[in-house]
Amino acid sequence: MSIVTVESYINEHKDIKNKLAGSQHNWLQAARDNALQSFAKLGYPDKKVENWKYTRVTPIAKQHLPILLTHSEHYEKNKVVSLVKAMPDCHCMVFINGYFSTELSLLSGLPDNVIVCDFLTATEQHSELLKKHLQQDAATSDSFLAFNTAFMHCGAFIHVPANTQIEKPIQLLFICTPEANTHTINLRNVLIAETQSKVNFIENYLAITDDSYFVNTVSNLILEQNAHLTHIKLQNESRQAFHIGTVNAQQAADSHFHSHSFARGGALVRSDTNTSLNAAGAHCTMNGLFIAQGKQHIDHHTCIEHKHSHCSSREYYRGILAEQAHGVFNGRVVVAKDAQKTDAVQENKNLLLSDSAEIDTKPQLEIYADDVKCAHGATVGQLDKRALFYLQARGINIEQATKILTYAFAKEIIERIDFAPVREQCENLLLDTYKIDTTQEETHES
């Protein structure tokens, strides 16, 4: 089944390769061709591939979803404008089905030396900056990264020069409309934070359609010496959609990378967040929350590679699973032989709200150095019956008590987000998912 689908994409690549962004560059075409060869060789991952042991991609592999290369013209602009306004105090790049909309974007007030443009413009005006960060993905052993590299066409390019601090976050708002139905959207984002720069970066995936489509997105984040980069990913695709997302970060000395991931949408979701701490003093924090209902499948894989001494990392992920949902968490921390004085902590907690919900959690420590401080742990459980009884004793019914405790379980993750509008949006999505009225507890307190 998957072989036929792979071959159909190989044939499609022949037809559209000269229409893809940057097709005038030999190096980019060569990278795409090499990536396509990797995809053809790898095919779609199955359960024999350890990293995909708990996630079946059959819904994607069994059908050909053509690459969407046309601009969307038929959508409700009022809905898009309201989504832009929902995240105030941001610079905002708006993408409709992958394509950048200058009309709907809000980018005034950025420092003059900062480059913010779409991927197509970047291939035309900043190809040398792109080159070294894209070529390395061509020979990947990751099927969907290879697929993305072969067909990458849309997305964002952001370059923050040395000693530049951007006060407001830059939001990439990716909106899918009914025109995305039964199509694939390949997105490639590249963000370069030079020495002693500081930037907050939001990837926000939303839908104004209930259709089925496939978003395959990759973000390359480069943190040079003493750069501070906060990356927030909000995934709330259509409940019929497929979403495969990869974040690959490279960290230089004394850089600080803060990653926040919130996932609620999609039928089949896989989110990979990887970082490499390449020099002394680098630090990363990974913070995530995923919420699944119905028959949703949401998979989070993370990898933190400590390649140098005197680096630190913290990782906190939580999952909430209801009805027949299936969640996966695989957190991998690798400490290289020469990475002495590493300090790493990893924690995953999961809450199952029904007997049919399922979670596969696999925290991993691979330590090849002998002078380190590392800890990891995972828990799976249900709501505390004593806490439920306590709330019921105060006049709160069992349904509302369950929702309040669920909110409390997730709130610790959400509160780690410094930017108030994002924090509030995550809270609202959580409250909306479980229809929680937190004022009830306050009423009974008084």
C-alpha positions as CSV (number, residue, x, y, z in Angstrom):
1,M,0.0,0.0,0.0
2,S,2.7,2.5,1.1
3,I,4.9,1.6,-1.9
4,V,2.3,2.7,-4.4
5,T,1.9,6.0,-2.5
6,V,5.6,6.6,-2.4
7,E,5.8,6.1,-6.1
8,S,3.0,8.5,-6.7
9,Y,4.9,11.2,-4.9
10,I,8.0,10.4,-6.9
11,N,6.0,11.0,-10.1
12,E,4.4,14.1,-8.7
13,H,7.9,15.5,-7.9
14,K,8.9,15.2,-11.5
15,D,5.9,17.2,-12.6
16,I,6.2,20.0,-10.0
17,K,9.9,20.3,-9.1
18,N,10.4,23.3,-11.3
19,K,7.5,25.1,-9.7
20,L,8.8,24.8,-6.2
21,A,10.4,27.7,-4.4
22,G,14.1,28.2,-5.3
23,S,14.0,25.9,-8.3
24,Q,16.6,28.2,-10.0
25,H,19.3,27.1,-7.5
26,N,21.2,24.0,-8.4
27,W,22.1,23.3,-4.8
28,L,18.5,23.4,-3.7
29,Q,17.3,21.1,-6.5
30,A,20.1,18.7,-5.6
31,A,19.0,18.7,-2.0
32,R,15.4,18.0,-3.0
33,D,16.5,15.2,-5.3
34,N,18.7,13.6,-2.6
35,A,15.8,13.9,-0.1
36,L,13.4,12.3,-2.5
37,Q,15.8,9.4,-2.9
38,S,16.0,9.1,0.9
39,F,12.2,9.1,1.1
40,A,11.9,6.5,-1.7
41,K,14.4,4.3,0.1
42,L,12.9,4.7,3.6
43,G,9.2,4.6,2.6
44,Y,6.8,5.3,5.4
45,P,7.8,4.1,8.9
46,D,6.1,1.1,10.5
47,K,6.2,-0.6,13.8
48,K,9.6,-2.1,13.0
49,V,11.1,1.4,13.3
50,E,11.6,1.8,17.0
51,N,10.7,5.5,17.0
52,W,7.4,4.7,15.4
53,K,6.6,1.6,17.4
54,Y,3.4,3.0,18.9
55,T,2.2,5.2,16.0
56,R,0.8,3.8,12.7
57,V,0.8,6.2,9.8
58,T,-1.5,4.0,7.6
59,P,-4.1,6.8,7.3
60,I,-1.5,8.9,5.6
61,A,0.3,6.2,3.7
62,K,-2.8,4.6,2.2
63,Q,-3.7,7.6,0.0
64,H,-2.1,10.1,-2.3
65,L,-2.6,13.6,-1.0
66,P,-1.4,16.0,-3.7
67,I,1.0,18.8,-2.8
68,L,-1.0,22.1,-2.6
69,L,0.6,24.7,-4.9
70,T,-2.3,27.1,-5.5
71,H,-3.1,30.3,-3.6
72,S,-6.3,30.3,-1.6
73,E,-8.8,32.9,-2.7
74,H,-12.0,31.7,-1.2
75,Y,-12.1,32.0,2.6
76,E,-13.8,34.2,5.1
77,K,-11.4,37.1,5.8
78,N,-13.4,38.1,8.9
79,K,-12.6,34.8,10.5
80,V,-8.9,35.1,9.7
81,V,-8.8,38.7,11.1
82,S,-10.4,37.5,14.3
83,L,-7.8,34.8,14.7
84,V,-5.0,37.4,14.2
85,K,-6.6,39.6,16.8
86,A,-6.9,36.7,19.2
87,M,-3.1,36.9,19.8
88,P,-2.4,40.6,20.5
89,D,0.9,42.2,21.1
90,C,2.6,40.2,18.4
91,H,4.2,40.7,15.0
92,C,2.2,38.3,12.9
93,M,2.9,36.5,9.6
94,V,-0.3,35.0,8.2
95,F,-0.3,31.9,6.0
96,I,-3.4,30.6,4.2
97,N,-2.9,27.0,3.3
98,G,0.8,27.6,3.4
99,Y,0.9,30.8,1.4
100,F,2.0,34.0,2.9
101,S,-0.5,36.8,3.0
102,T,1.0,40.3,3.1
103,E,-2.5,41.8,3.3
104,L,-3.4,40.0,6.6
105,S,0.0,40.1,8.2
106,L,1.1,42.6,10.9
107,L,4.8,43.2,10.7
108,S,5.3,46.9,11.4
109,G,7.7,48.0,14.2
110,L,10.3,45.4,13.7
111,P,13.9,46.5,13.8
112,D,15.2,47.5,10.4
113,N,18.1,44.9,10.5
114,V,15.8,42.0,11.1
115,I,14.8,39.8,8.1
116,V,11.3,38.5,8.2
117,C,10.0,37.0,4.9
118,D,8.3,33.9,3.4
119,F,10.3,30.9,2.2
120,L,9.9,31.8,-1.5
121,T,11.4,35.3,-0.9
122,A,14.2,33.8,1.1
123,T,15.2,31.5,-1.7
124,E,15.4,34.6,-4.0
125,Q,17.1,37.1,-1.7
126,H,18.9,35.1,1.1
127,S,19.8,31.8,-0.5
128,E,23.3,31.7,1.0
129,L,21.9,32.0,4.5
130,L,19.5,29.1,3.7
131,K,22.0,26.9,2.0
132,K,24.0,25.5,4.9
133,H,20.9,24.8,7.0
134,L,18.9,23.0,4.3
135,Q,21.4,20.8,2.6
136,Q,22.1,18.8,5.7
137,D,18.5,17.5,5.8
138,A,18.7,15.9,2.4
139,A,20.4,12.7,3.6
140,T,18.2,12.2,6.7
141,S,17.0,8.9,8.0
142,D,13.6,10.5,8.9
143,S,11.0,9.7,6.3
144,F,8.8,12.7,6.9
145,L,11.8,15.1,7.1
146,A,13.0,13.7,3.8
147,F,9.5,14.1,2.3
148,N,9.4,17.7,3.6
149,T,12.8,18.6,2.1
150,A,11.9,17.1,-1.2
151,F,8.7,19.2,-1.5
152,M,9.4,22.3,0.7
153,H,7.8,25.3,-0.9
154,C,6.1,27.5,1.8
155,G,7.0,28.7,5.2
156,A,8.9,31.5,6.9
157,F,12.5,32.8,7.1
158,I,13.6,34.9,10.1
159,H,17.1,36.3,10.7
160,V,17.8,38.1,13.9
161,P,21.3,39.8,13.7
162,A,23.8,39.9,16.6
163,N,23.0,42.0,19.7
164,T,19.4,42.5,18.5
165,Q,16.5,42.0,20.9
166,I,12.9,41.8,19.6
167,E,10.5,42.9,22.2
168,K,7.2,41.5,20.8
169,P,7.0,37.8,19.8
170,I,6.8,36.9,16.1
171,Q,3.8,34.7,15.4
172,L,3.6,32.4,12.4
173,L,-0.2,31.9,12.0
174,F,-0.9,28.9,9.7
175,I,-4.5,28.6,8.8
176,C,-6.1,25.8,6.7
177,T,-9.3,26.5,4.8
178,P,-11.6,24.1,2.9
179,E,-9.3,24.4,-0.1
180,A,-6.8,22.3,1.8
181,N,-9.1,19.3,1.8
182,T,-7.4,16.0,0.7
183,H,-4.1,17.9,0.0
184,T,-0.6,18.0,1.6
185,I,0.9,21.3,2.8
186,N,4.7,21.2,3.2
187,L,6.1,24.0,5.4
188,R,9.7,24.8,6.1
189,N,10.6,27.5,8.6
190,V,14.2,28.7,9.3
191,L,15.0,31.0,12.2
192,I,18.6,32.2,12.9
193,A,19.3,33.9,16.2
194,E,22.8,35.4,16.0
195,T,25.2,36.1,18.9
196,Q,23.5,37.7,22.0
197,S,20.2,38.1,20.2
198,K,16.8,37.5,21.8
199,V,13.5,36.5,20.1
200,N,10.2,34.8,21.0
201,F,8.8,32.8,18.2
202,I,5.2,31.3,18.0
203,E,4.0,28.7,15.5
204,N,0.2,28.6,15.6
205,Y,-1.7,26.0,13.5
206,L,-5.4,26.5,13.2
207,A,-8.2,25.5,10.9
208,I,-11.4,27.1,9.7
209,T,-12.5,23.8,8.2
210,D,-13.5,20.4,9.4
211,D,-11.9,18.7,6.4
212,S,-9.1,16.1,6.2
213,Y,-5.7,17.4,5.1
214,F,-2.0,16.7,5.8
215,V,0.4,19.3,7.2
216,N,4.0,18.3,7.2
217,T,6.1,21.0,8.9
218,V,9.8,21.4,9.8
219,S,11.4,24.3,11.7
220,N,15.2,24.7,11.8
221,L,16.3,26.9,14.7
222,I,19.9,28.1,15.0
223,L,21.0,29.6,18.2
224,E,24.5,31.2,18.1
225,Q,26.5,32.1,21.2
226,N,24.5,33.5,24.1
227,A,21.3,33.7,22.0
228,H,18.0,33.4,23.8
229,L,15.2,31.9,21.8
230,T,11.7,30.9,23.0
231,H,9.7,28.7,20.7
232,I,6.0,28.1,21.3
233,K,4.1,25.7,19.1
234,L,0.3,25.6,19.3
235,Q,-1.4,22.9,17.3
236,N,-5.1,23.0,16.9
237,E,-5.7,21.5,13.5
238,S,-9.0,20.2,12.2
239,R,-10.0,17.0,14.1
240,Q,-9.8,15.2,10.8
241,A,-6.4,16.4,9.8
242,F,-3.0,14.8,9.9
243,H,-0.1,16.8,11.4
244,I,3.6,15.8,11.4
245,G,5.8,18.4,12.9
246,T,9.5,18.5,13.5
247,V,11.6,21.2,15.3
248,N,15.3,20.8,15.1
249,A,17.5,23.2,17.1
250,Q,21.2,23.7,17.2
251,Q,22.7,25.5,20.2
252,A,26.0,27.2,20.6
253,A,27.8,28.2,23.8
254,D,25.7,29.8,26.5
255,S,22.6,29.8,24.4
256,H,19.2,29.4,26.0
257,F,16.4,27.5,24.2
258,H,12.9,27.4,25.7
259,S,10.4,25.2,23.9
260,H,6.7,25.1,24.7
261,S,4.3,22.7,22.9
262,F,0.6,22.6,23.2
263,A,-1.4,20.0,21.1
264,R,-5.2,19.6,21.0
265,G,-6.2,19.1,17.3
266,G,-5.7,16.6,14.6
267,A,-6.8,13.0,14.1
268,L,-3.2,11.7,13.8
269,V,-0.5,13.9,15.2
270,R,3.3,13.4,15.6
271,S,5.4,16.2,17.1
272,D,9.2,15.8,17.3
273,T,11.3,18.4,19.2
274,N,15.1,17.9,19.0
275,T,18.0,20.0,20.2
276,S,21.7,19.6,20.2
277,L,23.7,21.4,22.9
278,N,27.0,21.8,21.1
279,A,29.1,24.0,23.4
280,A,29.6,24.7,27.1
281,G,27.0,26.7,29.0
282,A,24.1,25.8,26.6
283,H,20.7,25.3,28.3
284,C,17.3,24.1,27.1
285,T,13.9,23.7,28.6
286,M,11.2,21.7,27.0
287,N,7.6,22.1,28.3
288,G,4.6,20.4,26.7
289,L,1.0,19.5,27.1
290,F,-1.2,17.3,24.9
291,I,-4.9,16.8,25.1
292,A,-6.7,14.0,23.2
293,Q,-10.3,12.9,23.0
294,G,-12.4,10.6,20.9
295,K,-10.1,8.5,18.8
296,Q,-7.3,11.0,18.4
297,H,-3.7,9.8,18.3
298,I,-1.1,12.3,19.6
299,D,2.5,11.3,19.7
300,H,5.3,13.5,21.1
301,H,9.0,12.5,20.7
302,T,11.8,14.6,22.1
303,C,15.6,14.3,21.9
304,I,18.1,16.4,23.9
305,E,21.7,15.7,22.9
306,H,24.3,16.9,25.4
307,K,27.4,17.0,23.2
308,H,29.6,19.2,25.4
309,S,30.4,19.7,29.1
310,H,28.7,22.0,31.5
311,C,25.3,22.1,29.8
312,S,21.9,21.7,31.4
313,S,18.4,20.7,30.3
314,R,14.9,20.5,31.9
315,E,11.9,18.7,30.4
316,Y,8.4,18.6,31.6
317,Y,5.6,17.0,29.5
318,R,2.0,16.1,30.5
319,G,-0.8,14.4,28.7
320,I,-4.5,14.3,29.3
321,L,-6.4,11.5,27.5
322,A,-10.1,10.8,27.4
323,E,-12.5,8.4,25.7
324,Q,-10.6,6.2,23.3
325,A,-7.7,8.5,22.7
326,H,-4.1,7.3,22.4
327,G,-1.1,9.3,23.5
328,V,2.6,8.6,23.1
329,F,5.6,10.3,24.9
330,N,9.1,9.3,24.1
331,G,11.7,11.5,25.7
332,R,15.4,10.8,24.9
333,V,18.3,12.5,26.7
334,V,21.8,11.6,25.3
335,V,24.9,12.5,27.2
336,A,28.1,12.1,25.1
337,K,31.3,10.8,26.5
338,D,32.9,14.2,26.8
339,A,29.8,15.9,28.2
340,Q,31.0,16.0,31.8
341,K,29.1,18.1,34.4
342,T,25.8,17.6,32.5
343,D,22.7,18.4,34.5
344,A,19.5,17.0,33.1
345,V,16.0,16.4,34.4
346,Q,13.1,14.8,32.5
347,E,9.5,14.3,33.7
348,N,6.4,13.0,32.1
349,K,3.0,12.7,33.8
350,N,-0.2,11.5,32.2
351,L,-3.8,11.5,33.2
352,L,-6.3,9.0,31.9
353,L,-9.9,10.1,32.1
354,S,-11.4,6.8,30.9
355,D,-10.8,3.1,30.9
356,S,-10.4,3.1,27.1
357,A,-7.8,5.8,27.0
358,E,-4.2,4.7,26.4
359,I,-0.7,6.1,26.9
360,D,2.7,4.7,25.9
361,T,5.4,6.6,27.7
362,K,9.1,5.9,27.3
363,P,11.6,8.2,29.1
364,Q,15.2,7.4,28.1
365,L,18.6,8.4,29.4
366,E,21.7,7.4,27.5
367,I,24.7,8.4,29.5
368,Y,28.2,7.9,28.3
369,A,30.0,10.3,30.7
370,D,30.7,9.5,34.4
371,D,30.4,13.0,36.1
372,V,26.8,13.9,35.5
373,K,23.6,14.6,37.4
374,C,20.6,13.2,35.5
375,A,17.1,12.1,36.6
376,H,14.0,11.0,34.8
377,G,10.6,9.7,35.6
378,A,7.1,8.9,34.2
379,T,3.7,8.5,35.9
380,V,0.3,7.3,34.5
381,G,-2.8,7.6,36.7
382,Q,-6.3,8.7,37.2
383,L,-7.8,11.5,39.2
384,D,-7.3,11.4,43.0
385,K,-10.4,10.0,44.5
386,R,-9.7,11.8,47.8
387,A,-9.5,15.1,45.9
388,L,-12.8,14.3,44.1
389,F,-14.5,13.5,47.4
390,Y,-13.2,16.8,48.9
391,L,-14.7,18.9,46.1
392,Q,-18.0,16.9,46.3
393,A,-18.1,17.5,50.0
394,R,-18.1,21.2,49.3
395,G,-21.1,21.0,47.0
396,I,-19.4,20.5,43.6
397,N,-20.9,17.8,41.5
398,I,-18.7,14.9,40.3
399,E,-18.6,16.1,36.7
400,Q,-17.5,19.6,37.6
401,A,-15.0,18.3,40.2
402,T,-13.4,16.1,37.5
403,K,-13.0,19.0,35.2
404,I,-11.5,21.3,37.9
405,L,-8.9,18.7,38.8
406,T,-8.1,18.1,35.2
407,Y,-7.5,21.8,34.8
408,A,-5.3,21.9,37.9
409,F,-3.2,19.0,36.4
410,A,-2.5,20.9,33.2
411,K,-2.2,24.4,34.7
412,E,1.4,23.9,36.0
413,I,2.6,23.4,32.4
414,I,0.6,26.3,31.0
415,E,1.9,28.7,33.7
416,R,5.5,28.2,32.6
417,I,4.7,30.2,29.4
418,D,5.8,33.8,30.1
419,F,3.8,35.5,27.3
420,A,0.4,36.2,28.7
421,P,-1.7,36.1,25.4
422,V,-0.4,32.6,24.7
423,R,-0.9,31.4,28.2
424,E,-4.5,32.7,28.1
425,Q,-5.1,31.0,24.8
426,C,-3.9,27.7,26.1
427,E,-6.1,28.0,29.2
428,N,-9.1,28.9,27.0
429,L,-8.5,25.9,24.8
430,L,-8.2,23.6,27.8
431,L,-11.3,25.1,29.4
432,D,-13.3,24.8,26.2
433,T,-12.2,21.2,25.7
434,Y,-13.7,20.1,29.0
435,K,-16.2,23.0,29.4
436,I,-14.7,23.9,32.8
437,D,-16.2,26.6,34.9
438,T,-13.5,27.5,37.4
439,T,-15.7,30.0,39.2
440,Q,-17.6,27.3,40.9
441,E,-14.7,26.4,43.2
442,E,-14.2,30.1,44.0
443,T,-18.0,30.4,44.9
444,H,-17.8,27.5,47.3
445,E,-14.6,28.8,48.9
446,S,-16.5,31.9,49.9
